Amino acid sequence: GAALLGLEGRLLSFYGISELADFDSPEILEYRRRVDMIDLLSPDDPPIFVRNRNQPDEPPVRVAVLFHHANHALVIANRAREVGVEHVLYAPVLGIEDPSGENEFDFILRMLTS
């Protein structure tokens, strides 16, 4: 296949993918399994703040949207809940607003002073 170009190509090349056809190759699948942040999240990880803005609630059609999709934020929060990691999540397109009302600044300040 043709080499990836532009932002989409740079995003995929970050993961060692130079051709879109390589995305599901055995080597890349193994690499993706080893670095999967969802599987690596564990109870001893620090609290997580996730704010997902301006992403459509529809299947991603571009790599840039895939990596920052609202459902990705939801999966992170669900995994954090599953393993007991404190998290604050805002994904308005999915109707999710953290009940704390805490913003990024307050979250960081709380983490630095606790």
Secondary structure, DSSP 8 states (H G I E B T S, - for coil): --B--HHHHHHHHTTT--BGGGGGSHHHHHHHHHT-HHHH--TTS--EEEE--S--SS---SHHHHHT-HHHHHHHHHHHHHHT--EEEEEGGGTEE-TT---HHHHHHHHHH-
